[in-house]
Amino acid sequence: MNLSIATIVIIAANVLVSIKGFNDFSFFERYKFNIGAIRRGEHIRTLTSGFLHVDFTHLLFNMLTLYFFAPIVVRHFGDPKFLVIYFVSLLTGSLLSLNFHKEEYHYSAVGASGAVTGVLYAAILLQPGMRLAFFFIPIPIPAYIFGIGYLLYSIYGMKARIGNIGHTAHFGGAIGGYVMTLLFNPSLITQEPLMVALLAIPIIVLFILEKTGKI
């Protein structure tokens, strides 16, 4: 698979910054997402935290996902718009986390998951017919089923506070990828109305739950 320059640069930046964080605790602490620090004015953390990872497994999972789905977005939009989708998704993931956890001053998180989920959601919108294969599922499943299920699980994770996982950032990233893809290619609304509607379902569910105070 041929990767674009932008994709290579993003992967390289994640690898280099993460390795620095693995070996330099003060660097990791200075640039991770932390509610208290951000509320004190360290807004750069909403961006820098997206290039740090907890360990090599965390880094590898995110970069492999990006490796497989970034080319779809680049093929449709080119490098500049791919980068816009990536960084908007990263920031919407951070901003949703900031809003959802605003009273938890010690809440911290790292990882490119928000940005990567945004790219994944964009790829599903752009190529709705693709199927995904997983080692624990014997047959490939439609990508949109995975996307919807993943976000519904993220809502459950946000509500139940499952594990040490940034479910909120995943969801925020997906919203960023969804919105930017439709802004860049509004014809999808008429060409793939069912897919656009289906992928909006988890976003609408989250909005309703938040407005009714159930999450």
C-alpha positions as CSV (number, residue, x, y, z in Angstrom):
1,M,0.0,0.0,0.0
2,N,1.4,3.4,-1.0
3,L,1.2,5.9,1.7
4,S,1.0,9.7,1.0
5,I,3.5,12.1,2.4
6,A,1.0,13.5,4.9
7,T,0.2,10.0,6.2
8,I,3.9,9.2,6.6
9,V,4.6,12.5,8.4
10,I,1.6,11.9,10.8
11,I,2.7,8.3,11.6
12,A,6.4,9.4,12.0
13,A,5.3,12.3,14.3
14,N,3.3,9.9,16.5
15,V,6.1,7.4,16.7
16,L,8.8,10.0,17.5
17,V,6.7,11.9,20.1
18,S,5.5,8.7,21.7
19,I,9.0,7.2,22.0
20,K,10.1,10.5,23.6
21,G,7.3,10.2,26.0
22,F,8.1,6.5,26.8
23,N,11.6,7.6,27.8
24,D,11.0,11.0,29.4
25,F,8.4,11.0,32.2
26,S,8.5,14.8,32.6
27,F,7.9,15.3,28.8
28,F,4.9,12.8,29.0
29,E,3.4,14.6,32.0
30,R,3.9,18.1,30.5
31,Y,2.1,17.3,27.2
32,K,-0.6,14.7,28.1
33,F,-4.3,15.7,28.2
34,N,-5.1,16.7,31.8
35,I,-8.3,18.6,32.8
36,G,-6.7,20.6,35.6
37,A,-3.8,21.8,33.5
38,I,-5.9,22.7,30.5
39,R,-8.3,24.7,32.7
40,R,-5.3,26.5,34.0
41,G,-4.6,27.7,30.5
42,E,-2.3,24.9,29.0
43,H,-4.5,24.5,25.9
44,I,-1.6,23.1,23.9
45,R,-2.3,19.8,25.6
46,T,-5.5,19.3,23.6
47,L,-3.2,18.9,20.6
48,T,0.0,17.4,22.0
49,S,-1.8,14.6,23.9
50,G,-2.9,13.2,20.5
51,F,0.7,12.3,19.7
52,L,1.6,10.6,23.0
53,H,0.7,6.9,23.7
54,V,0.8,4.8,26.9
55,D,2.9,2.0,25.3
56,F,4.0,0.4,22.1
57,T,0.8,-1.7,21.8
58,H,-1.3,1.4,22.1
59,L,0.8,3.2,19.5
60,L,0.9,0.2,17.1
61,F,-2.9,-0.3,17.2
62,N,-3.6,3.4,16.3
63,M,-1.0,3.6,13.6
64,L,-2.1,0.3,12.0
65,T,-5.7,1.6,11.9
66,L,-4.4,4.8,10.3
67,Y,-2.3,2.9,7.9
68,F,-5.3,1.0,6.5
69,F,-7.9,3.8,6.4
70,A,-5.9,7.0,5.7
71,P,-5.3,6.0,2.1
72,I,-9.1,5.9,1.4
73,V,-9.5,9.5,2.7
74,V,-6.4,10.7,0.9
75,R,-7.6,9.1,-2.4
76,H,-10.9,11.0,-2.2
77,F,-9.7,14.4,-0.8
78,G,-5.9,14.6,-1.2
79,D,-3.3,15.3,1.6
80,P,-4.4,18.9,2.6
81,K,-8.0,17.9,3.4
82,F,-6.9,14.6,5.0
83,L,-4.8,16.7,7.4
84,V,-7.7,18.9,8.1
85,I,-9.9,15.9,8.9
86,Y,-7.1,14.4,11.1
87,F,-6.5,17.5,13.2
88,V,-10.2,18.6,13.5
89,S,-11.0,15.0,14.7
90,L,-8.1,15.2,17.2
91,L,-9.3,18.5,18.6
92,T,-13.0,17.6,18.6
93,G,-12.1,14.5,20.6
94,S,-10.1,16.6,23.1
95,L,-12.9,19.2,23.3
96,L,-15.6,16.6,23.9
97,S,-13.4,15.0,26.6
98,L,-12.9,18.5,28.2
99,N,-16.6,19.1,28.2
100,F,-17.6,15.7,29.5
101,H,-14.9,15.5,32.2
102,K,-14.7,19.2,33.1
103,E,-15.2,18.7,36.8
104,E,-12.7,15.9,37.0
105,Y,-9.5,17.9,37.5
106,H,-7.3,14.8,37.7
107,Y,-8.7,13.2,34.5
108,S,-5.9,12.5,32.0
109,A,-5.6,10.8,28.6
110,V,-3.2,10.3,25.7
111,G,-3.4,8.8,22.2
112,A,-4.3,9.4,18.6
113,S,-7.5,7.5,19.0
114,G,-9.8,10.5,18.5
115,A,-8.0,11.5,15.3
116,V,-7.8,8.0,14.0
117,T,-11.5,7.3,14.7
118,G,-12.3,10.5,12.7
119,V,-10.3,9.2,9.8
120,L,-12.1,5.8,10.1
121,Y,-15.5,7.4,10.1
122,A,-14.6,9.5,7.1
123,A,-13.4,6.4,5.3
124,I,-16.6,4.6,6.0
125,L,-18.7,7.5,4.7
126,L,-16.5,7.7,1.5
127,Q,-16.4,4.0,0.9
128,P,-19.6,2.6,2.5
129,G,-19.4,-0.7,0.7
130,M,-16.1,-1.8,2.3
131,R,-16.0,-4.7,4.7
132,L,-13.7,-5.3,7.7
133,A,-12.2,-8.6,8.7
134,F,-11.2,-9.4,12.3
135,F,-9.3,-12.4,13.6
136,F,-12.1,-13.1,16.1
137,I,-14.9,-12.8,13.6
138,P,-14.9,-15.6,10.9
139,I,-16.6,-13.5,8.2
140,P,-16.0,-9.8,7.1
141,I,-18.6,-7.4,8.3
142,P,-19.8,-4.1,6.7
143,A,-17.7,-1.2,7.8
144,Y,-20.7,0.9,8.7
145,I,-21.9,-1.8,11.1
146,F,-18.6,-1.7,12.8
147,G,-18.6,2.1,12.9
148,I,-22.1,2.4,14.4
149,G,-21.4,-0.4,16.9
150,Y,-18.1,1.1,17.9
151,L,-19.7,4.5,18.8
152,L,-22.6,2.9,20.6
153,Y,-20.1,1.0,22.7
154,S,-18.2,4.2,23.2
155,I,-21.5,5.8,24.6
156,Y,-21.8,2.8,26.9
157,G,-18.2,3.2,27.9
158,M,-18.7,6.9,28.6
159,K,-21.7,6.2,30.8
160,A,-20.3,3.2,32.7
161,R,-16.7,4.5,32.8
162,I,-15.4,1.2,31.4
163,G,-11.6,0.7,31.8
164,N,-8.8,3.2,31.3
165,I,-10.0,4.1,27.8
166,G,-10.8,7.5,26.3
167,H,-14.2,6.6,25.0
168,T,-15.2,10.3,24.9
169,A,-12.2,11.2,22.6
170,H,-13.1,8.4,20.3
171,F,-16.7,9.7,20.0
172,G,-15.6,13.3,19.6
173,G,-13.1,12.3,16.9
174,A,-15.9,10.4,15.0
175,I,-18.1,13.5,15.1
176,G,-15.2,15.6,13.7
177,G,-14.5,13.1,10.9
178,Y,-18.2,12.8,10.0
179,V,-18.9,16.6,9.9
180,M,-15.7,17.5,7.9
181,T,-16.3,14.7,5.4
182,L,-19.8,16.0,4.7
183,L,-18.5,19.6,4.5
184,F,-15.9,18.6,2.0
185,N,-18.2,16.4,0.0
186,P,-21.9,17.4,0.6
187,S,-23.0,15.4,-2.4
188,L,-22.7,12.3,-0.1
189,I,-26.0,13.5,1.5
190,T,-27.9,12.8,-1.8
191,Q,-25.7,10.0,-3.1
192,E,-25.6,8.0,0.2
193,P,-28.5,9.3,2.2
194,L,-29.1,6.0,4.1
195,M,-25.4,5.7,5.1
196,V,-25.3,9.4,6.2
197,A,-28.4,8.8,8.3
198,L,-27.2,5.5,9.8
199,L,-23.8,6.9,10.8
200,A,-25.6,9.9,12.4
201,I,-27.6,7.6,14.8
202,P,-24.9,7.3,17.6
203,I,-24.3,11.1,17.4
204,I,-28.0,11.8,17.9
205,V,-28.2,9.2,20.7
206,L,-25.3,10.9,22.5
207,F,-26.9,14.3,22.1
208,I,-30.2,13.2,23.5
209,L,-28.6,11.4,26.4
210,E,-26.5,14.5,27.2
211,K,-29.5,16.8,27.0
212,T,-31.6,14.6,29.3
213,G,-28.8,14.2,31.8
214,K,-28.4,10.5,31.4
215,I,-24.7,10.6,30.5
